[in-house]
């Protein structure tokens, strides 16, 4: 009866929620205008069926799963469980697939499985997580004494796109509160949004222009420190014009990659080589190339769940920004996850040789065809796990394969935990019936 009640509540909430990556009740905290419209839709009972049941968590319902795990060396936490690893490997399709899986249902008994987890791939938009980390790392230096002060500045500081944000085909949602009008369009050089809104555009719709804008702001935070909060657009542009290009390139590389090294992620496990849009190359070059591995990405997400990415409050806020209440795609589209809360970032990068195949299509490159998904899944029954999946399967859109694998992995982990619970219950009953000593 209780499950039926939960489902009924869920169906009602599905009908009243809208698109968002940050929880729908977060407008007052963040100032992300898009959330204002969604909250009004909810209050006015406007039907919306684009998202599943698991997408309705509120701010205070999002928590970190490994906050009681104090181990600093994440490498020690990621020791393969032989049986779990064999079971996961049996699910992986043949070909260029790499995966790391962590079952954290019981934080005191983590189960880790991996298949080709150290193979490097072009991370695509998953690399934007490095920018997210860079921003929160630098904000901690700008406002070292107060996290709420950092939130205030993320909400109140507004910056324009300028040339940094142009050149991406991905659209962003732009909501006019006064006229209650939402449009979706590409970033324009004249666009002005708060830091929170730019972060939302970067994560929720994976806009490359927004990623370059926030990459730029992380550089300015590093360069100006506490003075960043009073920085004008003119001062910022003067800084980029007057600073040597090689110095800017080195700073950009350090800003996004050094925080990863601090977390114990090596340069061969995950690094970001440069901005996400071509116009940003006017002043900042690329360096070192971009690479990602399931192991490196898993290390980041484990540290996030421990509350050790920058600090506890920053880790929690980054997780909120990753909360997926938009239309689910690729790995996250599996209907096994409909009732689960998911924290998700996907990325793709492909290239077609039209001479070899004139019909080579989007997301099915014949030169390279990277598709990557990182996800934290939280079921209502307490089954929680992380998956980092990367693939490079030529001539095929791998979205369906990712979705199918998501279902198989979820089935396996759910079954494993159900079996474990049965064993625990059985042992508990046996102990109660035992007439032996209490030693």
QUIQUI-V12868 format. One record per pair of residues at least 24 apart in sequence whose C-alpha atoms are under 10 Angstrom apart, sorted by the first residue. I is the first residue (numbers start at 1). J is the second residue. Records with the same first field share a line. If there is no record, write none. Layout:
I=J / J
This chain:
6=53
7=53 / 339
8=53
9=53
10=52 / 53 / 54 / 55 / 56 / 339
11=49 / 52 / 53
12=45 / 47 / 48 / 53
13=42 / 45 / 47 / 48 / 49 / 51 / 52 / 53 / 54 / 55 / 56 / 57
14=42 / 47 / 48 / 49 / 50 / 51 / 52 / 53 / 54 / 55 / 56
15=41 / 42 / 45 / 46 / 47 / 48 / 49 / 50 / 51 / 52 / 53
16=40 / 41 / 42 / 43 / 44 / 45 / 46 / 47 / 48 / 49 / 51 / 56
17=41 / 42 / 43 / 45 / 46 / 47 / 48 / 49 / 50 / 51 / 52 / 53 / 55 / 56 / 325 / 326
18=42 / 46 / 47 / 48 / 49 / 50 / 51 / 55 / 56 / 325 / 326 / 327
19=48 / 50 / 51 / 55 / 173 / 204 / 324 / 325 / 326 / 327
20=51 / 55 / 56 / 200 / 204 / 205 / 321 / 322 / 323 / 324 / 325 / 326 / 327
21=55 / 200 / 201 / 203 / 204 / 205 / 319 / 320 / 321 / 322 / 323 / 324 / 325 / 326 / 327 / 343 / 344
22=57 / 58 / 59 / 200 / 203 / 204 / 317 / 318 / 319 / 320 / 321 / 322 / 323 / 324 / 325 / 326
23=55 / 56 / 57 / 58 / 59 / 60 / 61 / 62 / 320 / 321 / 322 / 323 / 324 / 325
24=55 / 56 / 57 / 58 / 59 / 325
25=56 / 57 / 58 / 59 / 60
26=58 / 59 / 320
27=155
28=155
29=59 / 148 / 151 / 152 / 154 / 155 / 196
30=151 / 152 / 153 / 154 / 155 / 156 / 194 / 195 / 196 / 197 / 200
31=152 / 154 / 155 / 156 / 193 / 194 / 195 / 196 / 197
32=155 / 175 / 193 / 194 / 195 / 196 / 197 / 198 / 199 / 200 / 201
33=173 / 174 / 175 / 176 / 177 / 182 / 193 / 194 / 196 / 197
34=173 / 174 / 175 / 176 / 177 / 182 / 197 / 200
35=175
36=175 / 176 / 177 / 180
37=175 / 176 / 177 / 180 / 181 / 182
40=180
49=327
50=325 / 326 / 327 / 328
51=324 / 325 / 326 / 327 / 328 / 338
52=325 / 326 / 327 / 328 / 333 / 335 / 337 / 338 / 339 / 340 / 341
53=325 / 337 / 338 / 339 / 340 / 341
54=324 / 325 / 337 / 338 / 339 / 340 / 341 / 342 / 377 / 378 / 379 / 380
55=323 / 324 / 325 / 326 / 327 / 328 / 338 / 339 / 340 / 341 / 342 / 343
56=323 / 324 / 325 / 339 / 340 / 341
57=320 / 323 / 324 / 325 / 340 / 341
58=320
59=316 / 317 / 320 / 323
60=320
61=320
62=316 / 317 / 319 / 320 / 323 / 341
63=305 / 307 / 315 / 316 / 317 / 319 / 320
64=302 / 303 / 304 / 305 / 306 / 307 / 312 / 315 / 316 / 319
65=104 / 105 / 106 / 107 / 302 / 304 / 305 / 306 / 307 / 378 / 384 / 385
66=104 / 105 / 106 / 107 / 108 / 110 / 302 / 303 / 304 / 305 / 306 / 307 / 308
67=107 / 302 / 303 / 304 / 305 / 306 / 307 / 308 / 312
68=107 / 108 / 305 / 306 / 307
69=107 / 108 / 302 / 303 / 305 / 306 / 307
70=306 / 307 / 308
71=303 / 306
72=263 / 264 / 303 / 306 / 308
73=263 / 264 / 299 / 303
74=263 / 264 / 265 / 298 / 299 / 300 / 302 / 303 / 306
75=264 / 265 / 295 / 299
77=102 / 109 / 110 / 111 / 112 / 299 / 302
78=102 / 110 / 111 / 112 / 113 / 114 / 295 / 298 / 299 / 302
79=110 / 111 / 112 / 113 / 114
80=110 / 111 / 112 / 113 / 114
81=110 / 111 / 112 / 113 / 114
82=111 / 112 / 113 / 114
83=111 / 112 / 113
84=111 / 112 / 113 / 114 / 412 / 413 / 416
85=111 / 112 / 113 / 114 / 115
86=113 / 114 / 115
87=113 / 409 / 412 / 413
88=112 / 113 / 114 / 115 / 405 / 408 / 409 / 412 / 413
89=113 / 114 / 115 / 116
90=115
91=404 / 405 / 406 / 408 / 409 / 412
92=401 / 402 / 405 / 408 / 409
93=401 / 402 / 405
94=393
95=391 / 392 / 393 / 394
96=121 / 370 / 390 / 391 / 392 / 393 / 394
97=370 / 371 / 372 / 389 / 390 / 391 / 392 / 393 / 402
98=293 / 294 / 295 / 372 / 388 / 389 / 390 / 391 / 392
99=293 / 294 / 295 / 298 / 372 / 373 / 374 / 387 / 388 / 389 / 390 / 391
100=293 / 294 / 295 / 296 / 297 / 298 / 299 / 374 / 386 / 387 / 388 / 389 / 390
101=294 / 295 / 298 / 375 / 376 / 385 / 386 / 387 / 388 / 389 / 409 / 413
102=298 / 302 / 376 / 384 / 385 / 386 / 387 / 388 / 413
103=376 / 377 / 383 / 384 / 385 / 386 / 387 / 413 / 414 / 416 / 417
104=302 / 305 / 376 / 377 / 378 / 382 / 383 / 384 / 385 / 386
105=378 / 379 / 381 / 382 / 383 / 384 / 385 / 413 / 414 / 417
106=382 / 383 / 384 / 385 / 417
107=384
110=385
111=385 / 413
112=385 / 386
113=387
114=294 / 295 / 387 / 388 / 389
115=294 / 295 / 389
116=293 / 294 / 295 / 390
117=269 / 292 / 293 / 294 / 295 / 296 / 297 / 298 / 388 / 389 / 390
118=268 / 269 / 292 / 293 / 294 / 295 / 296
119=268 / 269 / 291 / 292 / 293 / 294 / 295 / 390 / 391
120=268 / 269 / 270 / 290 / 291 / 292 / 293 / 294 / 295 / 296 / 390 / 391
121=269 / 270 / 290 / 291 / 292 / 293 / 294 / 349 / 369 / 370 / 371 / 372 / 390 / 391 / 392
122=270 / 271 / 272 / 289 / 290 / 291 / 292 / 293 / 347 / 348 / 349 / 350 / 368 / 369 / 370 / 371 / 372 / 390 / 391 / 392
123=270 / 271 / 272 / 290 / 291 / 292 / 293 / 294 / 297 / 346 / 347 / 348 / 349 / 370 / 371 / 372 / 373 / 390 / 391
124=272 / 276 / 290 / 291 / 292 / 346 / 347 / 348 / 349 / 350 / 370 / 371 / 372
125=202 / 203 / 206 / 207 / 208 / 211 / 276 / 345 / 346 / 347 / 348 / 349 / 371 / 372 / 373
126=203 / 206 / 292 / 297 / 344 / 345 / 346 / 347 / 348 / 371 / 372 / 373 / 374
127=211 / 256 / 270 / 271 / 272 / 273 / 276 / 290 / 291 / 292 / 297 / 345 / 346 / 347
128=199 / 202 / 203 / 206 / 207 / 208 / 210 / 211 / 212 / 214 / 215 / 256 / 272 / 275 / 276 / 345 / 346 / 347
129=202 / 203 / 211 / 256 / 272 / 297 / 300 / 301 / 318 / 322 / 345
130=215 / 255 / 256 / 257 / 258 / 259 / 260 / 270 / 271 / 272 / 297 / 300
131=199 / 202 / 211 / 212 / 214 / 215 / 216 / 217 / 218 / 255 / 256 / 257 / 259 / 272 / 275
132=199 / 202 / 203 / 211 / 214 / 215 / 218 / 256 / 318 / 321
133=218 / 255 / 256 / 257 / 259 / 260 / 300 / 304 / 309 / 310 / 314 / 315 / 318
134=214 / 215 / 217 / 218 / 219 / 221 / 222 / 254 / 255 / 256 / 257 / 258 / 259 / 260 / 310
135=195 / 199 / 214 / 215 / 216 / 217 / 218 / 219 / 221 / 222 / 255 / 256
136=218 / 259 / 309 / 310 / 311 / 314 / 315 / 317 / 318
137=218 / 221 / 222 / 255 / 256 / 258 / 259 / 309 / 310 / 311 / 314
138=217 / 218 / 219 / 220 / 221 / 222 / 223 / 225 / 226 / 255 / 256 / 259 / 310
139=218 / 221 / 222 / 225 / 226 / 228 / 229 / 310 / 314
140=221 / 225 / 226 / 310 / 311 / 314
141=221 / 222 / 225 / 226
142=221 / 222 / 224 / 225 / 226 / 227 / 228 / 229
143=225 / 226 / 229
144=226
147=311 / 312 / 313 / 314
148=313
150=229 / 314
151=195 / 196 / 314 / 317
152=196
153=194 / 195 / 196 / 229
154=194 / 195 / 196 / 197 / 198 / 199 / 229
155=193 / 194 / 195 / 196 / 197
156=193 / 194 / 195 / 196 / 229
157=193 / 194 / 195 / 196 / 228 / 229 / 230 / 231
158=191 / 192 / 193 / 194 / 195 / 196 / 197 / 198
159=190 / 191 / 192 / 193 / 194 / 195 / 198 / 213 / 214 / 217 / 232 / 233
160=188 / 189 / 190 / 191 / 192 / 193 / 194 / 195 / 198 / 213 / 233
161=187 / 188 / 189 / 190 / 191 / 192 / 193 / 198 / 209 / 210 / 212 / 213 / 214 / 216
162=187 / 188 / 189 / 190 / 191 / 192 / 209 / 213 / 233 / 237 / 279 / 280
163=187 / 188 / 189 / 190 / 209 / 212 / 213 / 277 / 278 / 279 / 280 / 281 / 282
164=188 / 189 / 208 / 209 / 210 / 211 / 212 / 213 / 214 / 215 / 216 / 275 / 276 / 277 / 278 / 279 / 280 / 281 / 282 / 283
165=189 / 190 / 191 / 198 / 207 / 208 / 209 / 210 / 211 / 212 / 213 / 214 / 216 / 276 / 277 / 278 / 279 / 280
166=190 / 191 / 208 / 209 / 210 / 212 / 213 / 277 / 278 / 279 / 280
167=208 / 209 / 276 / 277 / 278 / 279 / 280
168=207 / 208 / 209 / 210 / 276 / 277 / 278
169=207 / 208 / 209
170=201 / 205 / 206 / 207 / 208 / 209
171=201 / 205 / 206 / 207 / 208 / 209
172=198 / 200 / 201 / 202 / 204 / 205 / 206 / 207 / 209 / 210
173=200 / 201 / 204 / 205
174=201
196=321
199=318 / 321
200=321 / 322
202=321
203=321 / 322 / 323 / 324 / 344 / 345 / 346
204=321 / 322 / 323 / 324 / 325 / 326 / 344 / 345
205=326 / 345
206=345 / 346 / 347
207=276 / 277
208=275 / 276 / 277 / 278
209=275 / 276 / 277 / 278 / 279 / 280
210=276 / 277
211=275 / 276 / 277
212=274 / 275 / 276 / 277 / 278 / 279 / 280 / 281
213=275 / 276 / 277 / 280
214=275
215=252 / 255 / 256 / 274 / 275 / 276 / 280
216=240 / 252 / 255 / 275 / 280 / 284
218=251 / 252 / 255 / 256
219=248 / 251 / 252 / 253 / 254 / 255 / 256
220=251 / 252 / 255
221=255
222=251 / 252 / 254 / 255
223=248 / 251 / 255
240=282 / 283 / 284
241=282 / 283
242=283
243=283
244=283 / 284
245=281 / 282 / 283 / 284 / 285
246=283 / 284 / 285 / 286 / 287
247=283 / 284 / 285
248=283 / 284 / 285
249=273 / 274 / 275 / 281 / 283 / 284 / 285 / 286 / 287
250=284 / 285 / 286 / 287
251=284
252=284 / 285 / 286 / 287
253=284 / 285 / 286 / 287 / 288 / 289
259=309 / 310
260=296 / 297 / 299 / 300 / 309
262=309 / 310
263=296 / 299 / 300 / 303 / 304 / 308 / 309 / 310
264=296 / 299 / 300 / 303
265=295 / 296 / 297 / 298 / 299 / 300
266=296
267=291 / 292 / 296
268=292 / 293 / 296
269=293 / 294 / 295 / 296 / 297 / 298 / 299
270=294 / 295 / 296 / 297 / 299 / 300
271=296
292=372 / 390
293=372 / 388 / 389 / 390
294=372 / 373 / 374 / 387 / 388 / 389 / 390
295=388 / 389
296=388
297=373 / 374 / 387 / 388 / 389
298=374 / 375 / 386 / 387 / 388 / 389
299=388
301=374 / 375 / 376 / 386 / 387 / 388
302=376 / 386
305=376 / 386
319=343 / 344 / 376
322=375 / 376
323=375 / 376
324=375
329=373 / 399 / 400 / 402 / 403
330=371 / 372 / 373 / 397 / 398 / 399 / 400 / 401 / 402 / 403 / 404 / 406
331=372 / 373 / 374 / 375 / 387 / 389 / 398 / 399 / 400 / 401 / 402 / 403 / 404 / 405 / 406 / 407
332=373 / 374 / 375 / 376 / 377 / 399 / 402 / 403 / 406 / 407
333=399 / 400 / 402 / 403 / 404 / 406 / 407
334=400 / 402 / 403 / 404 / 405 / 406 / 407 / 408 / 410
335=403 / 404 / 406 / 407
336=379 / 403 / 404 / 406 / 407 / 408 / 409 / 410 / 411
337=377 / 378 / 379 / 406 / 407 / 410
338=379
339=378 / 379 / 380
340=376 / 377 / 378 / 379 / 380 / 381 / 383 / 384
341=376 / 377 / 378 / 379 / 380 / 384
342=375 / 376 / 377 / 378 / 379 / 384 / 385 / 386
343=374 / 375 / 376 / 377 / 378 / 386
344=373 / 374 / 375 / 376 / 377 / 386 / 387
345=372 / 373 / 374 / 375 / 376 / 388
346=371 / 372 / 373 / 374 / 375 / 388 / 389 / 390
347=371 / 372 / 373 / 374 / 390
348=372 / 373 / 390 / 391 / 392 / 398
349=392
350=392 / 394 / 395
351=394
352=394 / 395
357=395
360=395 / 396
361=395 / 396 / 397
362=395 / 396 / 397
363=393 / 394 / 395 / 396 / 397 / 398 / 399
364=392 / 393 / 394 / 395 / 396 / 397 / 398 / 399
365=392 / 393 / 394 / 395 / 396 / 397
366=392 / 393 / 394 / 395 / 396
367=392 / 393 / 394 / 395
368=392 / 393 / 394 / 395
369=393 / 394 / 395 / 396 / 397 / 398
370=394 / 397 / 398
371=397 / 398 / 399 / 402
372=398 / 399 / 402
373=399 / 402
375=406
377=410
379=410 / 414
381=414 / 417 / 418
382=414 / 417
383=410 / 413 / 414 / 416 / 417 / 418
384=410 / 413 / 414 / 417
385=409 / 410 / 413 / 414
